[in-house]
Amino acid sequence: MKKRCFIALAVISSIQFCLPAHAQLQGDRIATSSAHPVAAIQDTETKAQRDARMLWWREARFGMFIHWGLYSIPAGTWNGKQVPSIGEWIMNNASIPVADYKALAPQFNPTSFNAHDIVALAKAAGMRYIVITSKHHDGFAMFDSKADPFNIVAATPFHRDPLRELADECRKQGIKLGFYYSQDQDWTAPGGAAYKTDHHDRPNHHWDTAQDGDFATYLHTKAIPQLKELLSNYGEFPAVIWFDTPTDDMTPALAGEIVALLNQYPKLIWNNRLGGSYQGDTETPEQFIPPQGYPGRDWESCMTMNDTWGYKSYDTNFKSTQTLLQNLIDIASKGGNYLLNIGPDSKGNVPPAEVERLKQVGQWLSVNGEAIYGTSPTLFGDEAGSFSATEKDESGKPKFIPAWDWRSTTGAHRIYIEVFNWPAGSLHIKKPARAVTGAYLLADSSHKAIKLNETPDGIDIALPSKPLDPVATVIVLKTK
Ligand code: FHN
């Protein structure tokens, strides 16, 4: 039986991949710890080249993840039964035979899909990039693919390519577009990997003989040809390729073939989930915010708004706007990006609860975005919380206990303090590493000065009795 490194959980809260140790900066080169059969751009570029390539992404801080595909038709229910866990895994979790799943394609006609509106929604939310599932683990391509007919143009009555429409709109509305691509798992292509959480004893974890085949053949006949299409058919996009769920089928040699292709696109950013020991550009914590970020690495927390990525008609467990906003600020204060998911339904509509929350986050950013975009991590550090002396987390390490009073981000001549828990009278901070010359509230358009009182161990910032925003009011400290 084949042992796979990929660990998927029914409700995925965290995930482990077969990854090497972190990359190290060596002189002006960034070297990874293992020798790759094909050197990736990250193995050979200088720090200055890396900084230039990552610049827009680092400044962006906030992106939209879109999980959309055939799984939005069953929307969490199969044969009259609600299938537990995340919606886009329904084929796997309900062991749906390949032919039955493929029969969804002729029913897929998302006539309400409107690329303009989705891109406008991302912009209204203050998001600076979009990453959409071009092919998820079910193997269905949401784009015009000559490499495989199981796609939205050839196999559905819709006959349109949403990726092309999104690319055109992103270009028009000035926002970046990336493509998620499930390079390893493919449950409808013979030979594609299939991780099955409930059948550990079955070879290849397949549940239908139609899935049997050779992984390398799948890679050569479907995944790599489709990646070529994605990389060459959409103009300057994709700005990002977002790989997912590598298994140990993806040997360094096979992954190297993909890397040789990626290397032809020197501006491209790709994540740490290709497999074959390649580290890519970004760490991708899923459904959590790392207590201290990933010092020295670019990173992006991806999260759902409810408990599923792909649309489920009955999942209404939406996070509050307050939580979403605090997550964004928390992530920015640790130097990361927030990739927040939407799951359109089978007609292409974005659930109203998602639209509402995104617009509210956008309203806050339209006033306070200066404290988020292009900022650097906090100069303080203790405000995010501390590790418990007694409690342990799931991996047996000291548990991180977050604090939710305030966070801080850093600009060239500014320190921003985003206050969640408005104190009475004043906020005390320890002495920052820079000389502070004045202060005001970002949401106060007159920038009226607020009083600062130096104390032996720091600064007391005098505050009005009420916050200017119920979730987060930003204090700006002017610095030299
Ligand atoms: O299995 C997928 C899951 O469906 C979803 O796409 C998430 C998004 O990061 N990635 C995988 C689990 O890690």
Residues whose N, C-alpha, C, O or C-beta is under 5 A from the ligand:
A	BS01	FHN	I12 I15 E88 D244 E286 C302 W309
